[in-house]
């Protein structure tokens, strides 16, 4: 059954910054249901494809045992998966913003490719086949689902975009916790094929089933119950505006790339993402070397993914009160402390230190992702926000190569303790770099108001 025709009345409203809003149309008149349904429908697909990233590390011991892979080869499958998952974000955002990609088509294609990736991993022992099937096809599919879900929620919640999107991206991480625990406890070389086959079927059904109902609002749609002019001024309906003012002007994606701040954002996300991905990917393999039982391994892995997801909305809420950049700095410092605790746990074989490090790694490793989405919008404007964020988010692709692929080589050569210490310095460097973030379009210094004595009084009046 098709959605009802868009016949609701609306009016164009312009705020004090010159931005235009389409106000007056009720979501029930546009799509036949309240907009909260879009938020709910995005949760399950995001949890399903999040398992492909956050659950892979828990499956590595079983994959290595069945396929005869070494540590480096097993984790390069995930590293390449991340390249395609993050890399598809910008082109998808570009086409979605120009209405050339329908969200339903994106979701169904993402569901099919993600499921094919799991099937490939279930039925092959070849590293090359796993790279082609799981990494290329599965990574692309997960990236499509991620982009479609986040953009759909953002379009339907323009007045609470940061908070709502952070909750959806959070389920990408914490939605994988049940699979992580089940994989640690019960996955082994003998049952990989049936488990992954069943998971592939379930993934396709839930992602494609939800995707059929995805639909975008009209361009510049705004909820009738919120005054966009009051929201733009930062009144009580938008308290975060006081600490996070809007962009000086609207930037296209290409214009944003030419600003000085864009490379800084890219490098910070690259460094922060590499460390976060390293923690999420290796926590099960790392914890397996401890004398503690399987329960402690499952606890550390589950806590890291769970806190990683749940902490995203918390970081956005804090940043509304203290500012995005200040919150980003603190989050990255927490991540650095977590790496130091992981290194201590590696040296002392302390399970307590490991679990505490996993908690802090979850807080630091997830909290920065929604902050970058908010900063992209508040630095470069609303018009091309999805495309600009897609450019920044693409740094995760290179972060996957460094934090998973090269980290596997580092762990094999140096051991976990040294690798975690390197990760701590990388996080500290990213935190330090937040000091260079400055809103584009503002002068770096104010012109001096001082007047020299010689020019203050004309010479003919001097005494």
Beta strands, then each sheet from edge to edge (+ up, - down):
strand 1: 11-14
strand 2: 20-23
strand 3: 221-222
sheet 1: 1+ 2- 3-
end
